[in-house]
Amino acid sequence: MKIAFIGLGNMGGGMAANLVKAGHEVRAFDLAQPALAAARDAGCSTFDSAKEACEGVEAVVSMLPNGAIVKGLFENEVFGHAPAGAVLLDCSTIDVATAKSVIETATSQGYDMVDAPVSGGIAAANGGTLTFMVGGTDEAFARAEPILQAMGKAVIHAGDAGAGQTAKICNNMLLAITMIGTAEAMKMAEKLGLDPQKFYEISSQSSGYNWSLNAYTPLPGVGVESPADNGYAGGFATPLMVKDLRLAMEAAQTSDAAVPLGARAAALYEDFLGAGNEGLDFSAIIKTYD
């Protein structure tokens, strides 16, 4: 299949490369020249504009920083330039309202489109083991699913347009809450004189079991290997967690949802980011308990 891929950052670059490995012809575009060079090395054809990349394709995949950029891309450079009938997949994490609006416009112009944000981080993007949570019609999902399967281990149809974004922001709000709780418990156990590794061995096999502890242990030298063991480099950067929490707080307000723990987690991560930790993985919030 001939696929345009727009947005070749830390996540998009690996995703585009996996589409090439799966046998697709990938026409790539990004504003950054180093990203384009890496895409060429991975087997993509690169272009000087998104419009050019979209010429003659059967599908368009985007991986972009925010809703305004997504909206601008599709309205100005994809709609009317990608062939009529192409399937469109936005894998960015954006606000629900914008996702619904862009898909509504795409549908009115004859395109099938899904919102398909991801979970898994840079390593999963490179390894082709992402989880995709997908919003859109049954027909749009059926067309998008084989493309997403080339980049991930799980592709889940969450519901109608916007449902993918809803799932993503709720999931990451829960992740923030559990990471903070895990950090607090690990540091409290340590200050009470319990060996952190012993706490991990006990809690990871009892009622304290959770992903932040078991699969992403935030304390160096304890539990599984994680960004904590690499100076909190890589993984899921703190600014990205803050972005997702802001989206969650916006959605909670518009839906009149009570999220006291989510709001507290958002405030703690805002403070952590504001203290100059933009270069660290989100699990580094455990440093605030030293």
C-alpha positions in Angstrom: 0.0 0.0 0.0 1.2 3.6 -0.7 1.0 5.5 2.5 1.8 9.2 3.3 3.3 9.6 6.8 3.4 13.2 8.2 5.3 13.9 11.4 8.6 12.0 11.9 9.5 12.9 15.4 10.6 10.5 18.2 7.4 8.4 17.7 6.6 9.0 14.1 10.0 8.1 12.8 9.9 4.6 14.2 6.3 4.1 13.1 7.1 5.0 9.5 10.0 2.7 9.5 7.8 -0.2 10.7 5.4 0.5 7.8 8.3 0.1 5.4 9.4 -3.1 7.1 5.8 -4.4 6.6 6.2 -3.9 2.9 4.4 -0.6 2.4 5.6 2.2 0.2 5.9 5.2 2.6 6.0 8.8 1.4 7.2 10.9 4.3 7.2 14.5 5.3 8.5 16.5 8.3 9.6 20.1 8.8 12.9 18.9 10.3 15.6 17.9 7.9 17.3 15.4 10.3 14.0 13.6 10.6 13.7 13.4 6.8 17.2 12.0 6.6 16.4 9.3 9.1 13.3 8.4 7.2 15.2 8.0 4.0 17.7 5.8 5.8 14.7 3.7 6.9 13.5 3.2 3.4 10.9 6.0 3.0 10.7 8.4 0.1 10.7 12.0 1.4 9.1 15.1 0.0 9.2 18.9 0.5 5.6 19.3 1.5 2.7 17.2 3.0 0.8 18.0 -0.2 3.4 16.3 -2.3 3.6 13.3 0.0 -0.1 12.8 -0.2 -0.2 12.5 -4.0 -1.5 9.2 -5.2 -1.6 7.5 -1.8 -4.2 5.1 -0.4 -3.7 6.2 3.2 -2.4 9.1 5.2 -1.0 8.7 8.7 -0.2 11.7 10.9 1.8 12.0 14.2 1.8 15.6 15.3 2.2 17.7 18.5 -1.3 19.2 19.0 -4.8 19.6 17.7 -4.2 23.0 16.0 -1.4 21.5 13.9 -3.5 18.4 13.1 -6.5 20.6 12.0 -4.3 22.8 9.9 -2.6 19.9 8.2 -5.7 18.1 7.1 -7.7 21.1 6.1 -4.9 22.8 4.2 -2.7 19.9 2.9 -4.5 16.6 3.0 -8.2 17.3 2.1 -8.4 17.7 -1.7 -4.8 16.6 -2.2 -4.9 13.0 -1.0 -7.0 11.0 -3.5 -10.7 10.7 -2.9 -11.4 7.6 -0.9 -8.1 7.4 0.9 -8.3 6.3 4.5 -6.9 8.9 7.0 -5.3 8.0 10.4 -4.4 10.6 12.9 -2.2 9.0 15.6 -1.5 12.2 17.5 -2.8 12.8 21.0 -5.1 15.8 20.8 -8.3 17.2 22.3 -11.5 15.2 21.7 -13.4 18.1 20.1 -10.8 18.7 17.5 -10.5 15.0 16.7 -14.3 14.9 16.1 -14.3 18.1 14.1 -11.5 16.9 11.7 -13.1 13.5 11.2 -16.5 15.2 10.5 -14.9 17.3 7.8 -13.0 14.4 6.4 -16.3 12.4 6.1 -18.1 15.2 4.4 -15.3 15.2 1.8 -15.5 11.5 1.1 -12.7 10.2 3.3 -12.8 7.5 5.9 -10.9 8.7 9.0 -10.0 7.5 12.5 -8.4 9.0 15.5 -5.8 6.5 16.7 -3.6 7.7 19.5 -1.0 5.4 20.9 0.4 4.0 24.1 3.8 2.5 24.6 6.4 5.3 24.1 9.5 5.5 21.9 10.8 2.0 22.4 7.4 0.6 21.4 7.2 2.9 18.4 10.6 1.6 17.3 9.8 -2.0 18.1 6.4 -2.0 16.5 4.7 -2.9 19.8 2.4 0.1 20.3 -1.2 -0.1 21.5 -3.6 1.9 19.3 -7.0 3.0 20.7 -9.1 3.9 17.7 -12.2 6.1 17.2 -14.3 6.0 14.0 -16.9 4.1 12.1 -16.8 0.4 11.7 -15.9 0.8 8.0 -13.1 3.3 8.8 -11.7 1.1 11.5 -11.7 -2.0 9.2 -9.7 0.0 6.6 -7.3 1.4 9.2 -6.7 -1.7 11.2 -4.2 -3.5 8.9 -2.1 -0.3 8.7 -2.0 0.0 12.5 -1.2 -3.6 13.0 2.0 -3.1 11.1 3.0 -0.6 13.9 1.6 -2.2 17.0 0.8 -5.2 19.1 -2.8 -4.3 19.9 -5.3 -2.3 17.9 -8.6 -1.7 19.8 -11.7 -0.1 18.3 -12.8 2.2 21.2 -16.0 3.6 19.5 -17.1 6.4 17.3 -15.0 9.4 16.3 -13.1 10.9 19.3 -13.3 7.7 21.3 -9.6 7.0 20.8 -8.6 10.3 22.2 -11.0 9.8 25.1 -9.4 6.5 25.9 -5.9 8.0 25.7 -6.4 10.9 28.0 -8.3 8.8 30.6 -5.6 6.1 30.4 -2.7 8.6 30.9 -4.5 10.4 33.7 -4.7 7.0 35.5 -1.0 6.4 34.6 0.0 9.7 36.2 -2.0 8.9 39.4 -0.5 5.4 39.7 3.1 6.7 39.1 2.7 9.3 41.8 1.2 6.7 44.2 4.0 4.2 43.4 6.7 6.9 44.0 5.2 7.9 47.3 4.9 4.3 48.6 8.4 3.4 47.5 10.0 6.4 49.2 7.9 6.0 52.3 9.0 2.4 52.6 12.6 3.4 52.1 12.4 6.1 54.8 10.9 3.6 57.2 14.0 1.4 56.8 12.6 -1.2 54.3 14.9 -2.3 51.5 13.3 -0.8 48.3 14.0 -4.1 46.4 12.2 -6.0 49.2 9.2 -3.6 49.0 9.2 -4.1 45.2 9.2 -7.9 45.6 6.3 -7.8 48.0 4.1 -5.2 46.5 4.6 -6.3 42.9 3.1 -9.7 43.9 0.3 -8.4 46.2 -2.5 -5.9 46.2 0.0 -3.0 45.3 0.5 -4.5 41.9 0.3 -1.9 39.1 2.0 -1.1 35.8 4.0 1.8 37.1 5.6 -0.4 39.8 5.8 -3.7 37.9 6.7 -2.6 34.4 8.2 0.8 34.8 9.8 0.9 38.3 10.6 4.5 39.1 13.6 3.9 41.5 17.0 3.1 40.0 18.4 -0.4 40.7 15.0 -1.7 41.9 12.6 -4.0 40.0 12.6 -4.1 36.2 15.0 -2.0 34.0 13.4 1.3 33.2 14.3 4.9 32.4 15.2 5.3 36.1 18.2 3.1 35.4 19.3 5.5 32.7 19.2 8.8 34.6 15.5 9.1 33.7 16.4 9.6 30.0 14.1 8.3 27.2 10.7 6.8 27.9 7.8 9.1 28.2 9.0 12.7 28.7 7.5 14.8 31.4 6.3 17.5 29.0 4.2 14.9 27.2 2.6 13.7 30.4 1.8 17.3 31.3 0.3 17.8 27.8 -1.9 14.8 28.3 -3.0 15.8 31.7 -3.9 19.3 30.5 -6.1 17.6 27.8 -7.6 15.4 30.5 -8.4 18.4 32.8 -10.0 20.2 29.8 -12.1 17.2 29.0 -13.1 16.8 32.7 -14.3 20.4 32.8 -16.3 20.2 29.6 -18.0 16.9 30.6 -18.5 17.9 34.3 -16.5 14.9 35.5 -15.2 14.8 39.0 -11.4 14.1 38.9 -9.9 15.2 42.3 -7.0 12.7 42.0 -6.5 13.6 38.4 -6.4 17.3 39.2 -3.9 16.8 42.0 -1.7 14.7 39.7 -1.9 17.4 37.0 -0.9 20.0 39.5 2.1 17.9 40.8 3.3 17.3 37.2 2.9 21.0 36.3 5.1 21.9 39.3 7.6 19.2 38.4 7.9 20.4 34.8 8.1 24.1 36.0 11.1 23.1 38.2 13.2 22.5 35.2 12.6 18.8 34.6 11.5 19.0 31.0 14.3 16.6 29.9 13.3 13.8 32.3 11.0 10.8 32.0 7.7 11.3 33.8 8.8 8.6 36.4 11.4 11.0 37.6 8.7 12.7 39.7 9.9 10.3 42.4 12.8 12.7 42.9 10.4 15.2 44.6 10.1 12.7 47.5 13.9 12.7 48.3 
